């Protein structure tokens, strides 16, 4: 391994404890019915599993499927195809730039080519997250729809070999903050551990 990569790797190793502590502080257990499950999952969120961490500031979160207009080639009965809105093109370019830049400072071996657990934290501004009555807005994008753009960008940026390697989104969520952003945690996914846990419930 090159000295420069080794140095970057050491810097990221030193940051891991801080990153994990911040995650536990900002994502406390709030659901009594799921607390036992979430506690078990959080215990798995450990320093030795953390591979990468990205923080991408953004005013709004773009849903890919809502920004794919249908176009027709030529006139009449030409074949149709999915295009991209300017908003999607700009968001994709920005994500790729940030992921590439931040990945270069972490010294990990990219692309990651083994099963991973990815946590996406989508932070929305208070005005987007809440209604005027202080309730959580029903116009927030579905969490499942928010995954697609950053997953595609992780692959295009060369951080992961293929987004099919993502085996879990456990602990991903929509949150509120005065600093809207997307935070991504990439961890090793223990497939053997998952199988054992599943077997106990059979």
N, C-alpha and C positions, 0 to 999 in steps of 0.2 A: 504494500500500500504506500502511495506517495506521501512524503512528509506533510504536504499541505492538507491532504485529506485526513491524515491522522490528527492534525491540529484541530481541524474543523470538527472532527468527531469528538475530540476531548471537550471542546467548548459546548457542544450539544449535550454530551453526557452530564456536564455540570448543570445544565439548564433543566434536565429532566425532572429532578425533585421539585423545582419551582413550578414547572408546568403542571405536574400532577397535583400538587397542593392547591394550585389555583383552580383546577378542575373540580376538586372535591369541595372547595369553598363556594364556588359559584353554582354548583349543581347538587344542593343538599337533597336528602331523601324527603320527599314531600307527600308520598302516596302510601299511607299505612297498609293498604291491602297488598301492595307490591314491595314493601320495605325489605322483606327477607330476601326476595329475588334480587332486588336492586343492590342490596348490601353484598350479596355473593358476587354479583357482576363487578361492583366497584372494587372489591378486593382483588379481582383479576386485573384491574387497571394498575399495573405496577411498572416500576422503572425498567425492569429487564425486558418487558414486552413493548415498551414505547419505541417506535422506529422513526417517527417524524411528527412534526407539529407545525401547522400553518395558521397564520392569522391574516385574514384578508378583509380590509376595511371596505365597506360598500354601503351606499345610501339605500339600496333596495335589493331584494333577492329575486333573481330572474328564474322563472319556470320555463324550462326548455320547450315543453310541448305546447305551451300557450303562445310561443313565438316562432312557430313553424308554419307560415302561410303556404297554401297550395298554389303552385304556378303551373301553367300549361306551355309546353314547348310549341313554338310556331302558332298557327291559327287553326281554328276549327277543332278537329279531333286529335290534336297533338297530345303526346303522352304528358301526364301530370307528374309533378315532383314536388317534394317538400323544400321550401326555401328557408331563409333565416331573416328575421327582422334586424334592423340596425341595432336595436337594443340587445338582441341576443349576440350578434357579432361583436359588439363592444364589450359585453360582459365576458364572453369567451376569451377574447384577446387579453383582457385585464387579468382574468384568473390564470391564464397560461403564463403571463409575464410574472405575476407574483409567485406562483408555484415554482417556476424555474429559478427565480432569484433566491427564494427562501430555501429551496432544496440544496442549492449550491453551498449554503452556509452550514449545513447539517452533517456533511461528511458521511452520509449513509451510502450503501451500495445500491444504486438505482440502475435499471428499474427493479422494483421488488417483484419477485417471481414466485412467491409462495403464499398460502392462504393468510388473509389479514382480516382484522376487525377494525372498522373505520367508524369513528364517532364524528358526526357533523353537528355543530352547534350553530344554529341560525339565529343571530341576535337582530331583533327588529327595534326600531325607535318606538318610544311610548305612544306617539301619535298613530303609528301604524298598528301597534299591538293591541291597543285598547280603543274602545268606542268612547264617545263623549260621556257616557254614563259610567265609565270605568270598568266595563266588562271586556273580556277577551273578544276581539273582533272575529266575526265569522267569515270575513273576507281574506283572512290570512291564507297563503297558499298551503295546500296539503303537504304534510311533511314528506310523504312518499314521492310527491312530484318535485320537491326541492332537491332530492338526491342526484337526479340525473346529470345536470350540468356539471357540478364539481367532480362527479365520478368520471365523466367523459374527459374532463380537463386533466385529471390526475393521470389518465392513460396517455393523452396527447402530449403532456409535459414530460413524459418519460419517468414519472415517479413510480407508477405501477405498470407491470407488463400488460395486464388486461383487467378490466373492471369486474370480470367474472371471478377474480380472486378474492373479492370482498364477500366474506362468508357471514358477516354480522354487522348490523347497524345499532346494536344495543347501546342504550343511553343517549342516542341522538335525540335532539329536541329543538323546539322553537322557544326562544327566550326573549326577554325584553332588556334593553340597555340604552343608555344615552349615547353609546358608541356602537351604532349598527355595524355588524361585521359577520364574517363566517370564520369559525374556528374548526380546524380539522385535526383529529388525532388518529394516527395510524399505528396500530399495534399488531403484534404477532397473534394469529388466531390458533389456538390449540384445538385441532380437530379431534384429537383423542379424548381430551377433557370434555368436549361437547358431547361426544358419543356416550361417555360414561354417565354424564348428567341426564341424557335422554333415556338411556337404558333403565335408570332408576325409576323413571316415571311410567314405564311400560306395564 
